[in-house]
Amino acid sequence: MAKRIDYYDDPNAPAPNSLVPSVNVIVTNDAGELLMIRRTDNDNWAVPGGAIDLGESIPQAAIRETLEETGIVCEITGLAGTYSDPRHVILYTSNREARQEFSIVLTGRAISGEPTPSSESREVCWVPRGQVTALRMDRSMRMRIEHYLTGTALPYIG
């Protein structure tokens, strides 16, 4: 099975050989819970997201990725931040692609659907805000969620 390995400021990380615009979505429900997935490629928890395809806008990609990975239809409500730290390298073992981080993180509101696992998500669930950071996740995902949870009015740019 293909794996994803995240490196941060690691001298043993492979040199990046790609930069792929991607989007993540912090989706909430009426109870204020966050939609979380447990990834199949590294078993970490994360918010839904993935690469932006040619021919689609950032919001279209966000809505598509959320539905594909979770079974939840959402509407986009805002921008949480941008993340492009060159010290974060993501290695995909299936093809040895080593990506430099490039993610736009949006906020969204659930409209319909039921949490449903997919080929990319072994588990999908609504998690209360106070319990999200206790989940096992990569440091970059934890940072994105913590920036959101601090509730500042301005998006993070980094």
N, C-alpha and C positions, 0 to 999 in steps of 0.2 A: 504494500500500500504506500502511496506517495505520502510524504511527510512535509511539514512546514517547520522550519527551525528559525527562531528569531534570535538575532545577535544584537547586542547593544554595546557600543564602544569596546568591542572585543578584538584584540589583535589577531585572534585566530579565525575571525569571520572571513568568508570569501569576499573578494573584491566585487562590488556591484557590477552587473552587466545589463541591467535594465532599470527603467523608471516607468511605472505603470500608474496612471491616474486611477485612484480608487475612491470609493465612498463608503462610509459607515453611517448607520442611522441609530440614534438613541430614541427608541419608540417607547412611549408611555401609554398606559390605559387610563380609564376614568378614576381608578384608585391611586394613580401616581406611580404604579409599579413600572419597572423597566423590563423590556423584552430582551431576554438573554438566550444565547445558544451555547451549547458545548460542542466545539468544533470536532470534526472527525479526523482532521489531519494532524492535530497536536494535543487533543483532549483538553485544551484550555477553554475557559468561558470567554465570550466576547459578545458585542452587539453585532447584529447582522451587517453584511457589507461585502463588497467585492469590486472588481474592475469595472470601469465605465467603458461600455462598448462603443465602437464607432457608430455614429448616427443617433446617439441618444444623449439627452441632456443630463446634468448632474441629478436633478430631482427624478427623472425617469429611471435612471440607474438605481437610485436609492429605493424607490418603490418596487422595482423589479427584484432587486437582490433581497429585500425584506420578504417579499412574497415567496420567492424561490426557497429561501433558507428556513422560513418559519411558518408559512401558511397564513400569515397575517397581512391584510391589506392596510396600508397606512397612507396618511397624507403628510406632506412635508410642512413643518411649521417654522423652521428657522435654521440658522447656522450656529453650530457649537464651536467649530474651530477648524484650523488647517494644521496638518502635521507633516513635516517634510525633513525631519532630522537625518542628515546623511550618516550619522553614527548608528542608525537603526537599519540593519540589513536583514532581509528575509530570504532564506534559502528554501527552494522547492526541490526536494530530492528527486522527483520524477524526471526532471529535465535539467537540473543543475542551474536553473535560473536563480540569480541572486539580485533581488530587487532592493533599491534604495526606497525607504519609506516615502510615500506620497499619498496622503489620505485627506479627504474633505469630510468632516463629520457634521452631519445634519441632525436636526431634531424632528421627530414625527409623532403623530397621534394615531393610534389604532382606530380603524373604521369598522373592520369586519374580519372574520376568520377565527380559527382556533389554532393554538400552538401545535404545529405538526413538524416532526423531524424530517430531514431530507438527506440526500447523499453527502451534504456538507455539514449537517448538524445532527449529532447523535441524540441531543436533548434540546428541547425548546420550552421555556417557561417564563412566566411573569415573576419577577423578584422584587420584593419590597425595597425601597431606596436604601434603608438602613442595613440591608443584608448583602447588597451587591458587591461591595469591596471585600467581603469575606470569601468570595469565590476565587478559585485558582485561575489566574489569567496572566498574560504577558504584561510586562511593565508598561509598554506603550498603550495597551488597551486600558489598563488601570488608570494611567495618567489622563486619558481622554474622558473616562467616566468621572474621575474626580474633578476635572475641570468643569464638567457639566453640573455635577452635584454642588459645587461651590456657589452656583447661581449668579455669577457676575453677568451684567447686561451685555458685555462685549464678547465677541467670539475670541477664542485663543488663536494666536497666529504664531506658528513655530515650525 
